Structures are given as structure tokens and as C-alpha cells.
Amino acid sequence: MDAYDVAIVGAGPGGLAAAIKAKELGLSFVVLEKGESILQGIIDTYPGGKKVYPTIPKGASEIFPSPDLEPANEPVEVYVDKVRNNLAAHDIDVRLGEDAHELIQEEKRFQVVTSQGSYTCASVILAFGKSIPRDLGIYGEATHVRRRLDDPDQFIGNASLVIGGGNAAADIVAALSRAKRTAEDGSSVYWAHRRGQFRVDKEVARDLGEEILLGGNIRILHEAIPRIGEMDANGVNRLLIGIHDVEVADGIRVHRGLSFPMQHVIACIGMQGPAAVFEKLGLELITSDKITGKKPKSGKQGARFIMLDSQLQTSTEGIYAIGAAISPAYASVDDVGSLARSKHSDLIYSAASDGIKVVEAIAERRNV
């Protein structure tokens, strides 16, 4: 098809509010979500059963900006199902597993390049939240990997790989080992870290040691580095992880590694803030000292903020940023170029309000 009016990156409250408003205003759009579900950020941060509340920022209207996204003091599972049903009622489709890698500007259009394809659009809304999983840094097309353990039973009968050297990874290793041992499954749980030493709390180490003593089949891989994401001859997405390199004559290197199906891999390698993603996409950031005029403390760098105008448009015309991605603050630029630090609350209400505001601005520009 022709270019979309807008590509929405992220299916959190801000991205979904933008999609609902775009549908209402007759804009063509596509919603791209890297996770396995809508509202993935909320699912990942809310423990099961925790209630979601319609918190309203101080001084804001009591009317929730998008009724389809308004929480009702309900458990997170109920809230997500409700929003999913509301999207279906609006006939709004979300493309899951679409990790946006690159933004390419072509005259007055953009190409949003994802892990699954490429989308041409006139405008882009960045609604990807504030806690972005770190990139594995692997080459190849098969780069999508699990970031959490939902159901240990899905790993029964197959060797599993957990990547990461901290507490979260250790907890998952222990949970997988326990599930396999209980099921009398002899397949291994491999625990890999790119460094030579794991760093976990005493309590976590104690639980892991207990699991090993009880017969858990856990194999440790030190200095193991993810290398390549590829598809094998059977069409299975796999991750090749390097475990040993040896230099030989004439610059030749012998490489030894292990290859795991991506569906049996979990990566617990931490999060990065949105600033790194904005920078990767080529958007202008500014340090706090440029806004306040005050130098950061010795040995420290000033915080970096995305620059946005009054319509939440970035320094690149046609690209907007909303929601948690611009919380707790951003650098606002007025019509004469003056800078100020603008606070921004990380709430469902605020994200939904942002999404509606930006789509209205896009529709107005299109109709001029």
C-alpha cells in the first residue's frame, strides 16, 4: 500500500491512544510492538494480580483522555484483556514482535525498519516506554529473544540457555532447573555470562546452590558471548553463542560455540533508558547543563534529554515522542528557540493524553 499517515512504535497506553484517535480521525496507521502483547511494559512491571489505577496528574482534567484505556482499579490481567477487547471493537490491529531498528528519512517520508520488515510513513510516533531491554548485539536476522520466564514447563524436554550475570538470570536458572528436575527431565540449563565472574546476592546464590545440590542440571558458561542470530535449514531461529576462541597462524581464528533455538533462550542483560534509543535513531539530545547553565558535578555527565516542541515533535520534523519515553522530563523548545526543562509524569493518563495530542497535530498538518 501507499505510505501510512503515521507509524506508531510501541503498543503501550500512549501508542494505543494514538491508534484509537488516528482511527477516529481517518488517518492510515500501523502499530508496531516489539513485545509479545499489547501493554507489554505494564505486563512486565506489574506483578500478577496487582491492580491498575486511573491515577490523574495534579491539575489535569478529571475526564480520562481515552475511555478505552481507563483502568478501573482492576488486576493487571483483567485490565489488559479489557483493553484488548476495546481494540478489537475499534478494529485496530497491533503487529507484535516488530522491533524497530532504524529510522530512514526519505525526503518528506520515513522508513521504519523493524525485525520483520519496513514501513513507509509520513510521520512517526515513538511510544516505546522508558525501560528498553539492552540489545544482545548479535548479527543476523533472528534477533528476537525472550526477556522473562512466563511458564517453565515450556522449556521441559529441551536444553535451555539463560544469558546474564546477575540476580534475575540466576533466579530464572534456578526456576528452570527446578521445573526440569521435578518433571524428571535430564536436559540441561546453560547459564552464560560474557564476563568471567557472576555477581549475585548471597540469598540468590544460596538458592541456586541448593538447587545444584538437589540434582539440578546446571552448566556454567564463562566469557560466553552471543554472536549470530540465524535461521537453520529447518526454518528454526537460532542463537549462536561463542564460548572459546583460539588464534592460530596467519590471522586465522578457530571459533567454538553452541547453537540454541531462540525459543529456548532467555536474555536477562538489563535495561537501558530511552536516551540511547533516541541517539541510535539519530534524534537530537541535549544535556542538562545546556538547559540550566549549571555544570554537572566533577566526574559526572549531565543527564540527557530529548528536545521537543509544544506538539511533542522532536528536532526531526515528523517524528514525535510521547509517554514514558519522555518521563520524568524532556527539553522543551519554544517558537524562538528557548530551552526549558519540562517535567512529565509517567502515568497511563499522561501517555494517553500525549498520544491524542500528537495525532491531532498530525491530522491538522495533513489537512493544511
C-alpha positions in Angstrom: 0.0 0.0 0.0 1.0 3.7 -0.1 2.7 5.3 2.8 0.9 5.3 6.1 0.0 8.7 7.6 1.7 7.6 10.8 3.7 4.7 12.2 3.3 4.2 15.9 6.2 2.5 17.6 5.0 0.9 20.8 1.7 -0.5 22.0 1.6 0.9 25.5 -1.1 3.4 26.6 0.4 6.2 24.5 0.7 4.2 21.4 -2.8 2.7 21.7 -4.4 6.1 22.5 -2.7 7.4 19.3 -4.1 4.5 17.3 -7.6 4.9 18.6 -7.5 8.7 17.8 -6.0 8.1 14.4 -8.8 5.6 13.6 -11.3 8.2 14.7 -9.8 11.0 12.5 -9.5 8.7 9.5 -5.7 8.6 9.4 -4.0 5.5 8.0 -1.6 4.0 10.6 0.3 0.9 11.7 1.2 0.0 15.3 4.5 -1.8 15.8 5.2 -3.5 19.1 8.4 -5.4 19.9 6.9 -7.5 22.7 4.5 -10.5 22.6 1.5 -8.5 23.8 -0.1 -5.1 23.9 0.8 -3.2 27.1 3.9 -5.3 27.4 5.7 -2.7 29.6 2.8 -2.8 32.1 2.7 -6.6 32.0 6.5 -6.8 32.6 6.4 -4.3 35.6 3.2 -5.3 37.3 3.3 -8.5 39.4 0.4 -10.8 38.7 -2.8 -9.7 40.4 -1.6 -6.1 41.1 -4.3 -3.6 40.5 -4.1 -0.8 37.9 -5.4 2.5 39.0 -6.6 5.5 36.9 -4.2 8.0 38.6 -4.8 11.5 37.3 -1.9 14.1 37.4 -2.3 17.1 39.6 -4.1 19.9 37.8 -5.3 17.7 35.0 -8.9 17.2 33.9 -10.9 14.6 35.8 -12.1 13.1 32.5 -9.8 10.3 31.3 -8.4 11.2 27.9 -9.1 7.8 26.3 -12.0 5.9 27.9 -10.9 2.7 26.1 -7.7 2.8 28.2 -9.0 3.9 31.5 -8.2 1.5 34.4 -10.9 0.6 36.9 -8.9 -0.5 39.9 -8.7 -3.9 38.4 -6.0 -6.6 38.3 -3.5 -6.1 35.6 -4.6 -9.3 33.7 -8.2 -8.0 33.7 -7.1 -4.6 32.5 -5.0 -5.9 29.6 -7.9 -8.2 28.5 -10.3 -5.2 28.6 -8.0 -3.0 26.5 -7.5 -5.9 24.0 -11.3 -6.2 23.6 -11.7 -2.5 23.2 -9.1 -2.5 20.4 -10.9 -5.3 18.7 -14.1 -3.3 18.9 -12.3 -0.5 17.1 -10.9 -3.0 14.6 -7.3 -1.9 15.5 -4.6 -4.4 14.7 -1.2 -4.4 16.5 1.8 -6.0 14.8 3.6 -7.9 17.6 7.3 -9.0 17.5 8.2 -5.9 15.4 11.4 -4.5 17.0 12.2 -1.1 15.4 15.9 -1.0 14.5 16.2 2.1 12.2 14.5 5.3 11.0 15.5 6.3 7.5 14.4 9.7 6.2 13.5 9.9 2.5 12.6 13.5 1.5 9.2 14.0 3.3 8.7 10.4 4.2 10.3 7.9 6.7 11.1 4.2 6.5 10.7 2.4 9.8 12.8 -0.7 9.6 11.9 -3.5 12.0 13.0 -7.0 12.7 10.1 -8.2 10.4 10.0 -5.6 7.6 9.9 -2.0 6.6 7.1 0.5 6.8 6.8 3.8 4.8 5.1 6.7 6.6 4.7 10.4 6.7 5.0 10.7 10.5 6.4 8.6 13.3 5.3 8.4 16.9 7.8 7.0 19.3 5.9 5.5 22.2 8.3 2.7 23.4 8.4 3.4 27.1 11.4 4.2 29.3 12.9 0.8 30.2 14.3 -0.7 27.0 15.9 -4.1 27.1 19.6 -4.0 26.2 20.5 -5.2 22.7 22.2 -8.5 22.5 24.5 -7.1 19.9 24.3 -10.0 17.5 24.4 -10.2 13.8 21.8 -11.7 11.6 18.0 -11.6 11.2 16.9 -13.9 14.0 17.4 -11.4 16.9 14.1 -11.7 18.8 14.7 -13.4 22.2 12.6 -13.9 25.4 13.3 -11.4 28.2 11.4 -13.1 31.0 10.2 -16.6 32.2 6.4 -16.9 32.0 6.0 -20.7 32.1 8.9 -23.0 33.0 7.0 -26.0 31.6 7.5 -24.7 28.1 11.2 -25.5 28.5 10.8 -29.1 29.6 12.5 -31.6 27.3 14.9 -29.2 25.7 18.3 -27.7 26.7 17.8 -24.1 27.7 20.1 -21.1 27.7 19.9 -18.2 30.2 22.1 -15.1 29.4 23.1 -12.7 32.1 25.3 -12.5 35.2 23.0 -11.0 37.8 20.2 -11.9 40.2 17.4 -12.0 37.6 19.3 -14.5 35.4 20.2 -16.7 38.5 16.6 -16.8 39.6 15.5 -18.0 36.2 18.2 -20.6 36.0 17.1 -22.0 39.4 13.4 -21.9 38.4 14.1 -23.7 35.1 16.3 -26.3 36.8 13.7 -26.9 39.5 10.9 -27.4 36.9 13.1 -29.8 34.9 14.1 -31.8 38.0 10.5 -32.0 39.2 9.5 -33.4 35.8 12.4 -35.8 35.8 13.8 -34.1 32.7 17.5 -34.5 32.2 18.0 -31.7 29.7 20.5 -29.0 30.8 20.1 -25.4 31.8 23.0 -23.5 30.5 23.9 -20.2 32.3 26.1 -17.9 30.2 27.7 -14.6 31.0 30.1 -12.6 28.8 32.4 -11.9 31.8 34.4 -14.3 33.8 32.5 -13.8 37.1 28.8 -13.8 38.0 27.6 -11.3 40.5 24.6 -12.3 42.6 23.4 -11.7 46.1 24.1 -14.2 48.9 20.5 -15.3 49.2 20.2 -15.9 45.4 23.5 -17.8 45.4 22.3 -19.9 48.3 19.0 -20.8 46.5 21.0 -21.7 43.3 23.5 -23.8 45.3 20.7 -25.7 46.9 19.2 -26.4 43.5 22.5 -27.8 42.3 22.8 -30.0 45.4 19.4 -31.4 44.8 20.5 -32.6 41.4 19.8 -29.6 39.2 21.5 -30.0 35.8 23.1 -26.5 35.5 26.0 -25.8 33.3 28.0 -22.6 33.6 29.5 -20.8 30.6 32.0 -18.1 31.4 33.1 -15.5 28.9 30.3 -16.7 26.6 29.3 -14.0 24.0 26.2 -14.0 21.8 27.4 -13.9 18.2 24.9 -14.6 15.5 21.1 -14.9 15.1 20.3 -17.2 12.2 17.7 -19.5 10.7 18.7 -23.1 10.2 17.8 -25.4 7.3 14.6 -26.4 9.1 13.4 -22.8 9.4 14.2 -22.6 13.2 15.5 -19.3 14.5 18.7 -20.0 16.5 21.3 -18.1 18.6 25.0 -19.0 18.2 26.9 -18.2 21.4 30.7 -18.2 21.4 32.4 -20.0 24.2 36.0 -20.3 23.0 38.3 -18.5 20.5 41.8 -19.6 19.6 44.2 -17.6 17.5 46.2 -19.7 15.0 48.7 -18.8 12.3 48.2 -16.1 9.6 45.4 -14.3 11.4 43.1 -17.3 11.4 40.9 -17.8 14.4 39.3 -21.1 15.5 35.9 -20.4 16.9 34.0 -22.8 19.1 30.4 -22.2 20.1 26.9 -23.6 21.0 23.7 -23.0 19.0 20.3 -22.9 20.7 16.8 -22.5 19.3 15.7 -18.9 20.1 12.6 -20.2 21.7 14.7 -21.9 24.4 16.8 -18.8 25.2 16.1 -16.1 27.8 18.2 -12.9 28.0 18.5 -11.1 31.3 21.0 -8.4 30.4 19.4 -5.4 31.9 17.7 -2.3 30.7 18.7 1.0 29.1 17.0 4.3 29.1 15.3 5.8 26.1 18.1 8.3 25.5 20.3 5.6 24.0 17.4 4.6 21.6 16.8 8.2 20.6 20.5 8.6 19.9 20.6 5.4 17.8 17.7 6.8 15.8 19.6 10.0 15.1 17.5 12.3 17.2 18.9 15.4 18.9 19.6 15.1 22.7 20.7 17.9 25.0 22.5 17.6 28.4 21.0 19.2 31.5 23.8 21.8 31.8 22.8 23.2 28.4 19.3 23.8 29.8 20.1 25.1 33.3 23.5 26.6 32.6 25.0 24.7 35.6 27.9 22.4 35.1 27.5 18.8 36.4 29.4 17.7 39.4 33.0 16.8 38.8 33.4 13.4 37.2 29.7 13.1 36.2 27.9 13.7 33.0 24.7 15.7 32.8 21.5 13.9 32.2 20.5 13.8 28.5 17.0 14.9 27.4 15.2 14.6 24.1 14.3 18.0 22.6 10.6 18.5 21.9 8.4 21.4 20.7 5.0 22.3 22.0 3.4 19.5 20.0 5.9 16.9 21.3 7.7 16.9 18.0 11.5 16.1 18.0 14.2 18.0 16.3 13.4 16.0 13.2 10.1 17.3 11.7 7.5 14.5 11.5 8.9 12.4 14.4 7.2 12.7 17.8 8.0 11.2 21.2 5.4 10.5 23.9 4.6 8.8 27.2 7.1 7.1 29.5 9.9 7.6 26.8 9.9 11.3 27.8 9.5 10.9 31.5 10.4 12.2 34.0 11.4 15.3 32.0 12.3 16.5 28.5 13.8 19.7 27.0 11.0 21.8 25.7 11.8 24.3 22.9 9.5 27.3 22.2 9.0 29.2 19.0 12.0 31.4 19.5 14.3 28.5 20.4 14.5 29.0 24.2 15.0 25.9 26.2 13.4 24.8 29.4 13.2 21.5 31.4 9.6 20.3 31.4 8.5 17.7 33.9 6.4 14.8 32.6 4.6 12.2 34.7 4.9 8.5 33.9 1.2 7.7 34.1 -1.3 5.9 31.8 -3.3 9.2 31.8 -0.3 11.2 30.6 0.7 8.8 27.9 -2.8 8.6 26.6 -3.1 12.4 26.6 0.2 12.6 24.7 -0.9 10.1 22.0 -4.2 12.0 21.4 -2.4 15.4 21.3 0.2 14.2 18.8 -2.3 12.5 16.4 -4.4 15.7 16.4 -1.3 17.7 15.4 -0.5 15.2 12.6 -4.1 15.3 11.3 -4.0 19.1 11.4 -0.7 19.2 9.4 -2.1 16.8 6.8 -5.2 18.9 6.3 -3.4 22.2 5.8 
